[in-house]
Amino acid sequence: MSEVEAFEYFRGIECWELLGKIAVMAILLENDEVRRCLEEVPGWAVLGKGIAKVFAFESYLEGIEFAKRCGEIAEEMNHHPDLLIRWKKVRVSIVTHSAGGLTGLDFQYAGRVDAL
């Protein structure tokens, strides 16, 4: 997904407009920016330097399929999360290692995963 496509995908999300950092998605976010963006991705929470969310499923194999789709999004974005697959649950954790914390890419990824 290009930066222009990312902007179009998230243009209704207030935090992207607030940040004004669409063109440079790898800029480290300030704490107040992180708080605003977290409001746009319910269920995600700060975990260490990144964000994480646990997704629950009816069966183990549904979780496996979800993890596969998370991986497909990661490959499209070239932004790869940590996935922890448990019995009927998958924890998705994401951080921009090259920036040393959270960037717009992390929230873009979170929003795309939530849309699955």
Backbone bond lengths (Angstrom), bond angles and torsions (degrees), N, CA, C in turn:
res aa  C-N    CA-C-N  psi(-1)  N-CA   C-N-CA  omega(-1)  CA-C   N-CA-C  phi
1 M - - - 1.447 - - 1.525 108.30 -
2 S 1.315 115.85 127.48 1.463 119.64 179.10 1.523 110.13 -76.00
3 E 1.322 116.07 167.90 1.463 119.99 178.39 1.518 110.86 -64.11
4 V 1.329 117.21 -35.21 1.464 120.65 177.83 1.525 109.54 -65.99
5 E 1.334 116.87 -44.76 1.463 120.26 177.06 1.523 110.95 -62.18
6 A 1.323 116.96 -39.04 1.462 120.60 177.78 1.518 110.48 -61.47
7 F 1.333 116.15 -42.12 1.458 119.64 178.34 1.522 109.81 -61.57
8 E 1.326 117.49 -46.27 1.465 121.06 179.87 1.523 111.08 -61.64
9 Y 1.318 116.46 -41.96 1.465 121.50 -178.65 1.530 110.87 -62.41
10 F 1.322 116.91 -38.83 1.460 121.54 -173.99 1.521 113.93 -108.95
11 R 1.330 118.67 12.97 1.447 118.47 -173.64 1.509 113.24 -62.68
12 G 1.320 120.08 -24.67 1.452 122.36 176.94 1.516 113.41 -80.28
13 I 1.300 117.58 -8.23 1.461 120.76 -178.69 1.518 109.05 -89.53
14 E 1.308 114.60 116.52 1.456 122.33 -173.66 1.527 114.10 -53.41
15 C 1.324 117.83 -37.85 1.463 118.28 -174.70 1.527 111.29 -62.31
16 W 1.329 119.11 -32.07 1.465 119.82 -179.79 1.516 110.00 -67.71
17 E 1.331 116.59 -39.28 1.459 119.47 178.22 1.527 110.04 -67.18
18 L 1.321 116.24 -40.51 1.458 121.52 178.92 1.525 110.75 -59.56
19 L 1.316 115.70 -43.88 1.455 119.55 -173.26 1.522 113.02 -70.68
20 G 1.318 116.32 -35.60 1.454 119.01 -176.61 1.514 111.86 59.45
21 K 1.329 117.08 28.76 1.465 121.15 -174.78 1.523 110.62 -121.62
22 I 1.317 117.31 28.25 1.451 120.30 -176.96 1.531 111.00 -60.82
23 A 1.315 117.16 -43.59 1.459 120.35 -175.20 1.523 112.48 -67.65
24 V 1.308 117.62 -25.10 1.462 121.26 179.53 1.523 107.74 -126.15
25 M 1.331 115.35 81.06 1.458 121.07 -172.59 1.528 112.47 -71.61
26 A 1.329 118.89 -12.52 1.457 120.44 -176.22 1.530 113.15 -95.38
27 I 1.333 117.70 16.16 1.459 120.66 176.83 1.524 108.68 -79.87
28 L 1.310 116.43 131.00 1.462 122.02 179.77 1.524 109.80 -60.44
29 L 1.331 116.21 130.50 1.463 121.68 -179.15 1.525 111.32 -83.28
30 E 1.316 115.57 147.27 1.458 122.12 173.87 1.531 108.43 -78.27
31 N 1.336 117.22 161.23 1.466 121.39 -177.55 1.525 112.55 -57.22
32 D 1.325 118.48 -41.82 1.463 119.79 -179.54 1.523 111.17 -67.78
33 E 1.332 117.75 -32.88 1.459 121.68 175.81 1.529 110.52 -67.48
34 V 1.323 116.64 -40.36 1.469 121.09 177.22 1.525 109.85 -60.80
35 R 1.324 117.04 -45.25 1.470 120.55 179.87 1.532 110.85 -60.30
36 R 1.324 117.44 -43.89 1.464 120.75 179.28 1.528 110.91 -63.25
37 C 1.308 116.45 -43.80 1.463 119.62 -178.82 1.521 111.91 -68.44
38 L 1.316 117.80 -34.42 1.473 120.43 177.25 1.524 111.60 -61.19
39 E 1.309 117.57 -29.62 1.465 120.68 177.54 1.523 111.49 -64.82
40 E 1.326 116.90 -24.52 1.462 121.99 -177.96 1.530 113.22 -88.29
41 V 1.320 117.70 -9.75 1.470 121.36 179.16 1.537 108.31 -129.27
42 P 1.333 117.00 77.70 1.466 121.54 -176.35 1.526 112.56 -54.52
43 G 1.315 114.87 139.89 1.459 120.82 177.48 1.514 114.35 91.91
44 W 1.315 117.60 -17.54 1.458 121.47 176.66 1.519 107.95 -82.45
45 A 1.329 116.05 144.10 1.461 120.98 -179.22 1.524 109.08 -141.08
46 V 1.307 115.26 154.02 1.459 119.98 176.43 1.515 109.01 -65.73
47 L 1.323 115.96 132.69 1.462 123.40 176.75 1.521 106.24 -137.19
48 G 1.325 116.93 107.70 1.457 120.49 -174.75 1.509 109.31 64.58
49 K 1.335 116.94 -126.53 1.463 120.92 179.16 1.528 111.98 -92.77
50 G 1.338 117.22 -2.94 1.458 121.10 -176.52 1.512 112.47 -118.67
51 I 1.337 115.18 -159.73 1.456 122.28 174.62 1.516 108.65 -126.95
52 A 1.336 115.55 156.36 1.460 120.16 -178.24 1.520 109.70 -149.21
53 K 1.327 114.46 157.33 1.459 121.76 175.60 1.521 107.94 -151.23
54 V 1.334 115.76 142.68 1.465 121.64 175.99 1.522 108.07 -102.47
55 F 1.303 115.91 128.65 1.462 123.19 178.06 1.527 108.40 -108.72
56 A 1.330 117.16 134.56 1.475 122.29 -179.00 1.529 109.60 -107.72
57 F 1.334 115.60 148.15 1.461 121.72 -176.14 1.524 110.86 -135.39
58 E 1.314 115.57 162.06 1.470 122.18 178.67 1.532 111.53 -70.87
59 S 1.332 116.20 -30.31 1.465 119.33 -178.54 1.523 109.83 -142.68
60 Y 1.310 115.02 163.09 1.464 121.65 177.60 1.530 110.48 -60.21
61 L 1.340 117.01 -43.92 1.460 120.23 -176.89 1.529 112.63 -67.11
62 E 1.333 118.25 -29.29 1.464 120.13 173.90 1.527 109.68 -63.48
63 G 1.316 116.72 -39.71 1.458 121.06 176.75 1.521 111.63 -63.52
64 I 1.322 116.41 -40.23 1.465 120.91 178.01 1.529 110.34 -63.04
65 E 1.324 117.12 -43.94 1.467 120.92 178.50 1.528 110.78 -63.04
66 F 1.327 116.90 -41.32 1.462 121.51 177.02 1.536 110.25 -60.33
67 A 1.321 117.05 -44.81 1.464 120.97 179.28 1.523 110.43 -61.06
68 K 1.316 117.07 -38.60 1.472 121.21 177.21 1.527 110.21 -61.40
69 R 1.336 117.14 -44.96 1.463 120.46 179.49 1.530 111.12 -66.13
70 C 1.341 117.24 -35.30 1.470 120.57 174.42 1.519 110.25 -60.76
71 G 1.317 115.66 -40.71 1.459 120.68 178.38 1.516 112.68 -65.45
72 E 1.324 116.70 -37.12 1.462 120.31 178.44 1.532 110.51 -64.73
73 I 1.332 116.48 -42.55 1.463 120.15 176.43 1.526 109.90 -62.32
74 A 1.321 116.58 -43.08 1.465 121.16 -179.98 1.526 110.92 -59.60
75 E 1.310 116.99 -41.75 1.460 120.31 179.34 1.528 110.75 -66.07
76 E 1.340 117.25 -41.49 1.464 120.56 177.95 1.522 111.02 -60.11
77 M 1.324 115.78 -42.12 1.466 121.03 -175.82 1.522 113.52 -86.75
78 N 1.339 116.34 -13.52 1.464 121.86 -170.84 1.537 109.79 53.63
79 H 1.324 114.06 45.60 1.469 122.19 -179.19 1.525 106.25 -144.50
80 H 1.326 116.57 106.43 1.459 121.48 -164.34 1.526 113.09 -107.93
81 P 1.338 116.21 126.42 1.466 121.37 179.65 1.521 111.38 -86.54
82 D 1.313 114.87 171.78 1.462 121.14 165.15 1.517 105.71 -94.84
83 L 1.325 116.54 131.61 1.455 122.18 179.00 1.514 108.48 -117.98
84 L 1.319 116.62 125.20 1.461 121.94 176.41 1.513 107.06 -113.35
85 I 1.325 116.46 111.54 1.460 122.04 -177.85 1.513 108.74 -96.74
86 R 1.334 115.32 122.08 1.462 122.66 177.84 1.520 107.83 -122.01
87 W 1.313 116.63 -177.38 1.457 121.61 178.65 1.532 108.78 -65.93
88 K 1.339 117.11 109.78 1.459 125.98 178.48 1.537 113.93 62.30
89 K 1.318 117.63 17.54 1.465 121.34 178.37 1.525 109.78 -142.40
90 V 1.328 114.89 147.55 1.464 121.09 174.12 1.527 106.67 -134.51
91 R 1.328 115.70 125.67 1.463 119.97 173.40 1.520 107.98 -99.07
92 V 1.334 114.56 126.68 1.463 122.02 178.06 1.523 106.91 -108.19
93 S 1.326 116.54 124.09 1.472 122.62 177.73 1.519 107.71 -124.25
94 I 1.337 115.76 135.61 1.462 119.45 -177.73 1.525 110.56 -140.81
95 V 1.322 115.50 140.72 1.463 123.17 176.63 1.527 106.88 -155.18
96 T 1.309 116.70 150.92 1.461 120.48 175.20 1.521 107.58 -93.15
97 H 1.325 116.19 95.91 1.466 121.33 -175.63 1.527 111.96 -59.05
98 S 1.339 116.16 -38.74 1.468 119.12 -176.96 1.530 112.47 -65.54
99 A 1.343 117.16 -23.70 1.469 120.78 178.66 1.524 111.40 -96.79
100 G 1.316 117.07 -11.75 1.457 120.81 179.39 1.519 113.96 80.13
101 G 1.320 116.96 21.57 1.462 120.05 179.41 1.515 110.93 168.02
102 L 1.325 115.69 -151.29 1.460 121.76 -174.31 1.524 112.24 -86.01
103 T 1.332 114.56 137.32 1.465 122.59 175.93 1.525 107.88 -132.33
104 G 1.320 115.45 176.78 1.450 120.67 175.82 1.512 113.02 -58.42
105 L 1.329 117.47 -31.29 1.466 120.90 177.91 1.526 111.80 -58.03
106 D 1.321 116.69 -38.50 1.462 120.17 -178.14 1.526 110.77 -65.75
107 F 1.324 116.62 -41.59 1.460 120.32 179.71 1.518 111.46 -74.39
108 Q 1.314 116.79 -32.27 1.460 120.37 174.00 1.530 108.92 -62.01
109 Y 1.326 116.47 -46.59 1.465 120.50 178.95 1.529 110.42 -61.35
110 A 1.321 117.36 -46.25 1.465 121.53 -179.45 1.533 110.84 -57.87
111 G 1.318 116.63 -43.69 1.464 120.05 179.13 1.509 112.83 -64.09
112 R 1.307 117.16 -39.35 1.466 120.22 178.30 1.527 111.42 -67.91
113 V 1.326 116.92 -38.15 1.469 120.11 177.37 1.529 110.07 -66.04
114 D 1.321 116.64 -42.47 1.465 119.85 178.16 1.531 111.95 -60.59
115 A 1.315 117.30 -29.36 1.461 121.66 -178.71 1.529 113.37 -78.06
116 L 1.323 117.98 -7.63 1.472 120.77 179.88 1.513 111.25 -64.26
